[in-house]
Amino acid sequence: MNLLFIGSISPGSFILILFSIVAFAFFVFWIITLVDIVRSNFKDPNMKLIWILDLIFTNPIGMIIYWIIAPNQKINNFNQFNHFK
């Protein structure tokens, strides 16, 4: 088995493989963002719907904006697992 098969890949195939890896990473990050939106508790109940619509219609920019702005809009429930109250 030749371990140096990369030398035999044409530049077009390499670009296709690279694009496929980037697209898969983008898809995984999109799913992680969607799950985080659904599981989060926001201060305003309408923000969940707004963030989901933002994620759907402004894919890459919407994900970046969500991870920058949304942490300040979430309710922090640090005491939900504290059983020693």
C-alpha positions in Angstrom: 0.0 0.0 0.0 1.4 3.3 -1.0 1.2 5.8 1.8 2.3 8.7 -0.4 -0.9 8.7 -2.5 -1.2 12.5 -2.1 1.3 13.0 -4.8 -0.9 11.2 -7.3 -4.0 13.4 -6.6 -4.6 16.0 -9.3 -5.0 19.7 -8.2 -8.7 19.6 -9.1 -9.3 16.5 -6.9 -7.4 18.1 -4.0 -9.6 21.2 -4.2 -12.7 19.1 -4.3 -11.5 17.1 -1.2 -10.6 20.3 0.6 -14.0 21.9 -0.2 -15.7 18.7 1.0 -13.9 18.9 4.3 -14.7 22.6 4.8 -18.4 22.0 3.9 -18.7 19.1 6.3 -17.1 21.2 9.1 -19.5 24.1 8.3 -22.5 21.6 8.5 -21.3 20.2 11.9 -20.9 23.8 13.2 -24.3 24.7 11.9 -25.9 21.7 13.7 -24.1 22.6 17.0 -25.3 26.2 16.7 -28.9 25.0 16.1 -28.8 22.6 19.1 -27.4 25.4 21.3 -30.2 27.8 20.2 -32.9 25.2 20.9 -31.5 24.2 24.3 -30.8 27.7 25.6 -33.0 29.8 27.8 -33.1 33.4 26.7 -34.2 36.5 28.7 -36.7 37.3 26.0 -38.8 34.2 24.9 -39.0 35.5 21.3 -35.2 35.5 20.9 -35.1 31.7 20.3 -37.3 32.1 17.2 -35.3 35.1 16.0 -32.0 33.3 16.4 -33.3 30.2 14.5 -34.6 32.4 11.6 -31.3 34.3 11.7 -29.4 31.0 11.5 -31.5 29.7 8.6 -31.4 32.8 6.4 -27.9 34.2 7.1 -25.9 30.9 7.4 -22.2 31.8 8.0 -22.7 35.3 9.2 -25.6 34.3 11.4 -23.5 31.7 13.2 -20.7 34.1 13.9 -23.2 36.8 15.1 -24.9 34.2 17.3 -21.8 33.1 19.1 -20.7 36.7 19.7 -24.0 38.3 20.8 -26.2 35.5 22.2 -24.2 34.7 25.4 -25.2 38.1 26.8 -28.9 37.3 26.0 -29.1 34.0 27.8 -30.3 33.2 31.3 -27.6 31.7 33.4 -29.0 28.9 35.6 -25.9 28.1 37.7 -28.0 26.9 40.6 -30.1 24.4 38.7 -27.7 21.6 39.6 -26.9 22.8 43.1 -28.5 20.3 45.5 -27.1 21.8 48.6 -29.3 24.9 48.8 
